[in-house]
């Protein structure tokens, strides 16, 4: 694997995480409607953790970009 391929995969993972975060938020809203408040809160936390993960992935991408 080369650096360009690594950057592409990291970028893909960021999009994948964001898609999953959106899906998890939708599930959280459904759980809330069903009266599962604690499940709702945990799902929202999970979505936020995916977005925090994307911050690390973004930093990794920037480091790779500097290596040119």
CNS distance restraints for C-alpha pairs under 8 A (distance, minus, plus):
assign (resid   1 and name CA) (resid   5 and name CA) 6.28 0.50 0.50
assign (resid   1 and name CA) (resid   6 and name CA) 6.99 0.50 0.50
assign (resid   2 and name CA) (resid   6 and name CA) 6.36 0.50 0.50
assign (resid   3 and name CA) (resid   7 and name CA) 6.20 0.50 0.50
assign (resid   3 and name CA) (resid  64 and name CA) 7.20 0.50 0.50
assign (resid   4 and name CA) (resid   8 and name CA) 6.25 0.50 0.50
assign (resid   5 and name CA) (resid   9 and name CA) 6.22 0.50 0.50
assign (resid   6 and name CA) (resid  10 and name CA) 6.17 0.50 0.50
assign (resid   7 and name CA) (resid  11 and name CA) 6.14 0.50 0.50
assign (resid   7 and name CA) (resid  61 and name CA) 6.05 0.50 0.50
assign (resid   7 and name CA) (resid  64 and name CA) 7.12 0.50 0.50
assign (resid   8 and name CA) (resid  12 and name CA) 6.16 0.50 0.50
assign (resid   9 and name CA) (resid  13 and name CA) 6.18 0.50 0.50
assign (resid  10 and name CA) (resid  14 and name CA) 6.35 0.50 0.50
assign (resid  10 and name CA) (resid  57 and name CA) 6.39 0.50 0.50
assign (resid  10 and name CA) (resid  61 and name CA) 6.93 0.50 0.50
assign (resid  11 and name CA) (resid  15 and name CA) 6.58 0.50 0.50
assign (resid  11 and name CA) (resid  57 and name CA) 7.81 0.50 0.50
assign (resid  11 and name CA) (resid  58 and name CA) 8.00 0.50 0.50
assign (resid  11 and name CA) (resid  61 and name CA) 7.64 0.50 0.50
assign (resid  12 and name CA) (resid  16 and name CA) 6.14 0.50 0.50
assign (resid  13 and name CA) (resid  17 and name CA) 5.98 0.50 0.50
assign (resid  14 and name CA) (resid  18 and name CA) 6.27 0.50 0.50
assign (resid  14 and name CA) (resid  54 and name CA) 5.49 0.50 0.50
assign (resid  14 and name CA) (resid  57 and name CA) 6.79 0.50 0.50
assign (resid  14 and name CA) (resid  58 and name CA) 7.82 0.50 0.50
assign (resid  15 and name CA) (resid  19 and name CA) 6.17 0.50 0.50
assign (resid  16 and name CA) (resid  20 and name CA) 6.26 0.50 0.50
assign (resid  17 and name CA) (resid  21 and name CA) 6.04 0.50 0.50
assign (resid  17 and name CA) (resid  50 and name CA) 5.81 0.50 0.50
assign (resid  17 and name CA) (resid  51 and name CA) 7.02 0.50 0.50
assign (resid  17 and name CA) (resid  54 and name CA) 7.13 0.50 0.50
assign (resid  18 and name CA) (resid  22 and name CA) 6.28 0.50 0.50
assign (resid  18 and name CA) (resid  50 and name CA) 7.16 0.50 0.50
assign (resid  18 and name CA) (resid  51 and name CA) 6.66 0.50 0.50
assign (resid  18 and name CA) (resid  54 and name CA) 7.99 0.50 0.50
assign (resid  19 and name CA) (resid  23 and name CA) 6.39 0.50 0.50
assign (resid  20 and name CA) (resid  24 and name CA) 6.06 0.50 0.50
assign (resid  20 and name CA) (resid  47 and name CA) 7.53 0.50 0.50
assign (resid  20 and name CA) (resid  50 and name CA) 7.99 0.50 0.50
assign (resid  21 and name CA) (resid  25 and name CA) 6.22 0.50 0.50
assign (resid  21 and name CA) (resid  46 and name CA) 7.65 0.50 0.50
assign (resid  21 and name CA) (resid  47 and name CA) 4.40 0.50 0.50
assign (resid  21 and name CA) (resid  48 and name CA) 7.25 0.50 0.50
assign (resid  21 and name CA) (resid  50 and name CA) 6.27 0.50 0.50
assign (resid  21 and name CA) (resid  51 and name CA) 7.13 0.50 0.50
assign (resid  22 and name CA) (resid  26 and name CA) 6.39 0.50 0.50
assign (resid  22 and name CA) (resid  47 and name CA) 7.29 0.50 0.50
assign (resid  23 and name CA) (resid  27 and name CA) 6.36 0.50 0.50
assign (resid  24 and name CA) (resid  28 and name CA) 6.11 0.50 0.50
assign (resid  24 and name CA) (resid  43 and name CA) 6.14 0.50 0.50
assign (resid  24 and name CA) (resid  44 and name CA) 7.11 0.50 0.50
assign (resid  24 and name CA) (resid  46 and name CA) 7.55 0.50 0.50
assign (resid  24 and name CA) (resid  47 and name CA) 5.96 0.50 0.50
assign (resid  25 and name CA) (resid  29 and name CA) 6.29 0.50 0.50
assign (resid  25 and name CA) (resid  43 and name CA) 6.76 0.50 0.50
assign (resid  25 and name CA) (resid  44 and name CA) 5.95 0.50 0.50
assign (resid  25 and name CA) (resid  47 and name CA) 6.51 0.50 0.50
assign (resid  26 and name CA) (resid  30 and name CA) 6.41 0.50 0.50
assign (resid  27 and name CA) (resid  31 and name CA) 6.13 0.50 0.50
assign (resid  27 and name CA) (resid  40 and name CA) 7.77 0.50 0.50
assign (resid  27 and name CA) (resid  43 and name CA) 7.40 0.50 0.50
assign (resid  28 and name CA) (resid  32 and name CA) 6.17 0.50 0.50
assign (resid  28 and name CA) (resid  39 and name CA) 7.06 0.50 0.50
assign (resid  28 and name CA) (resid  40 and name CA) 4.37 0.50 0.50
assign (resid  28 and name CA) (resid  41 and name CA) 7.24 0.50 0.50
assign (resid  28 and name CA) (resid  43 and name CA) 5.42 0.50 0.50
assign (resid  28 and name CA) (resid  44 and name CA) 6.28 0.50 0.50
assign (resid  29 and name CA) (resid  33 and name CA) 6.34 0.50 0.50
assign (resid  29 and name CA) (resid  40 and name CA) 6.67 0.50 0.50
assign (resid  30 and name CA) (resid  34 and name CA) 6.34 0.50 0.50
assign (resid  31 and name CA) (resid  35 and name CA) 6.40 0.50 0.50
assign (resid  31 and name CA) (resid  36 and name CA) 5.14 0.50 0.50
assign (resid  31 and name CA) (resid  37 and name CA) 6.99 0.50 0.50
assign (resid  31 and name CA) (resid  39 and name CA) 6.47 0.50 0.50
assign (resid  31 and name CA) (resid  40 and name CA) 5.47 0.50 0.50
assign (resid  32 and name CA) (resid  36 and name CA) 5.20 0.50 0.50
assign (resid  32 and name CA) (resid  37 and name CA) 5.33 0.50 0.50
assign (resid  32 and name CA) (resid  39 and name CA) 7.69 0.50 0.50
assign (resid  32 and name CA) (resid  40 and name CA) 5.46 0.50 0.50
assign (resid  36 and name CA) (resid  40 and name CA) 6.14 0.50 0.50
assign (resid  37 and name CA) (resid  41 and name CA) 6.25 0.50 0.50
assign (resid  38 and name CA) (resid  42 and name CA) 6.23 0.50 0.50
assign (resid  39 and name CA) (resid  43 and name CA) 6.08 0.50 0.50
assign (resid  40 and name CA) (resid  44 and name CA) 6.26 0.50 0.50
assign (resid  41 and name CA) (resid  45 and name CA) 6.22 0.50 0.50
assign (resid  42 and name CA) (resid  46 and name CA) 6.18 0.50 0.50
assign (resid  43 and name CA) (resid  47 and name CA) 6.28 0.50 0.50
assign (resid  44 and name CA) (resid  48 and name CA) 6.23 0.50 0.50
assign (resid  45 and name CA) (resid  49 and name CA) 6.18 0.50 0.50
assign (resid  46 and name CA) (resid  50 and name CA) 6.44 0.50 0.50
assign (resid  47 and name CA) (resid  51 and name CA) 6.50 0.50 0.50
assign (resid  48 and name CA) (resid  52 and name CA) 6.20 0.50 0.50
assign (resid  49 and name CA) (resid  53 and name CA) 6.12 0.50 0.50
assign (resid  50 and name CA) (resid  54 and name CA) 6.41 0.50 0.50
assign (resid  51 and name CA) (resid  55 and name CA) 6.74 0.50 0.50
assign (resid  52 and name CA) (resid  56 and name CA) 6.96 0.50 0.50
assign (resid  53 and name CA) (resid  57 and name CA) 6.39 0.50 0.50
assign (resid  54 and name CA) (resid  58 and name CA) 5.97 0.50 0.50
assign (resid  55 and name CA) (resid  59 and name CA) 6.31 0.50 0.50
assign (resid  56 and name CA) (resid  60 and name CA) 6.25 0.50 0.50
assign (resid  57 and name CA) (resid  61 and name CA) 6.23 0.50 0.50
assign (resid  58 and name CA) (resid  62 and name CA) 6.28 0.50 0.50
assign (resid  59 and name CA) (resid  63 and name CA) 6.28 0.50 0.50
assign (resid  60 and name CA) (resid  64 and name CA) 6.33 0.50 0.50
assign (resid  61 and name CA) (resid  65 and name CA) 6.19 0.50 0.50
assign (resid  62 and name CA) (resid  66 and name CA) 6.40 0.50 0.50
assign (resid  63 and name CA) (resid  67 and name CA) 6.85 0.50 0.50
assign (resid  64 and name CA) (resid  68 and name CA) 7.69 0.50 0.50
